[in-house]
Amino acid sequence: MASSWRRTIGNLRSFVGNSMGGVRGGANLASWVVAGTLAYYLWVKPSQDLKREQEPLQLLIQIGTWKNENRFLIHRKRV
């Protein structure tokens, strides 16, 4: 009975090790750091920057300053 749970844990460790590419030690850690850094700068940071850039516009739309119907009128000088 004791060997069955040890075998299960061993199989689980083998599966996890193989799913991470089979690389062990410092090379494995370095590859995960590189992958995480690339993911951050290619996906996470641009989406955060876009949200940060759009926040003031969303606030203005909520306040209602952009809903002014006269914003497209051309004001002409009187002669």
Buried (B, 14 or more C-beta within 10 A) or exposed (E): EEEEEEEEEEEEEEEEEEEEEEEEEEEBEEEEEEEEEEEEEEEEEEEEEEEEEEEEEEEEEEEEEEEEEEEEEEEEEEE
